[in-house]
């Protein structure tokens, strides 16, 4: 389960940012996880619960925002969501190779003190 490695890195990054701000405790972490990132939100939550006690986030809450897969259709000049790996525009049915969102994994925000 690679989510443990991802969560270790996220907690370390959060701890570095917390210390840099002169704070000592993390109250909330918000992560943005793309639908096509390969990260399973439930496994990420499990990893957080298992790892947080040894970090500045021992009493923190993890919030995971799932980001849908969004493509750009050059023919229609419009964005569209896709639920699978077929990036076909629902309007004109042309394939799109321009995935705009959905693969990211980022630390979106922290609440610290």
N, C-alpha and C positions, 0 to 999 in steps of 0.2 A: 504494500500500500504506500505509494509515493506521497500521499497526503501528509504523512508524518514529517517527511523531509521538507515539504512545502510549509507546513505549520511551524516547524523549528525555525526556518528562515524568516517567516513573517513575524514570529515572536521576537526574534533577535533584532530585526529591523525596527519593530515597534519599541523595544527596550532602548535601542540607540537613540531614537527620536525623542523618547521620553526623558532620558538622561540629558540630552542636548538642550532640552527646554527647561532643565532644572527641576523636573518633577521626579517623583519616586514611585508612583503607582499608576497603572493603567486600569481604567474603569470599563471602557468599551473599545472594541476593535471592529471596524467595518471593512470587510473585504468584498471586492467586486470580482465575480467569477463568471467568465463567459461559458455559455452552453457548450461550445466546442473546444473548451480548454483542456478537456481530458481529466478535470478534477471533479470528484464526486462530492457535492456539498455535505452530505451526511457523514462521509468519511473524514472530511475536513473538520467538522464539528466534533467527531469522536477523537481525532488527533488533538484538537484544542483542549478538550476536557482532560485528556490524559497528560498533556504537557504543561498546562498553565500553572500548576501548583509550584513549579520550580522556576517561575518567572515573575516579572513585575506585574503580570496579568493574573495573579492567583485568584483575585476576586472579580475578575472582569467577565463581561458578557461578549460573546462573539455574534456579530450580525453579518450574515452573508446575503449579498444582493446578487441574484442571478441575472446576467446580462444576456439578452436574446441574440441569436445570430442574425445579423442584418447585412444585406448585400446592396450594391448599387447597380441599377440597370442603366447603362449608357443610352440605350434606345429610348427609354421612357423618361430619362433624367429623374429617376425616383429611387428612393430606398424602399426595401421590402424585407420583411422577416422571413426566415426560412426555418423550418422545423427539422430538416434533415440535411444530408450532404448534397442534395440536388439544388444548385443555386439557379433555379429557373424563375424568371420574373412572372408573377401571377397575372400581370396585365397583358404582356405581349408574348410571353412564353419563350423569350430568348434566354439563353444561358448567360450567367454573369460569373466572371472570375474575380470580381472585386468584393471581397468580404470586408466590410467596414468595422464590424464589431462582432464579438462572440468568442474570441480566443484569449482574451485578456485574463489576467489574474493579478490584482493589484490591491495594495493596502490603501483604501479610500479615505479613512479618517480614524482618528484616535480621540478618546476622551481621557484626559490625564489630570493628575493633581500631584 
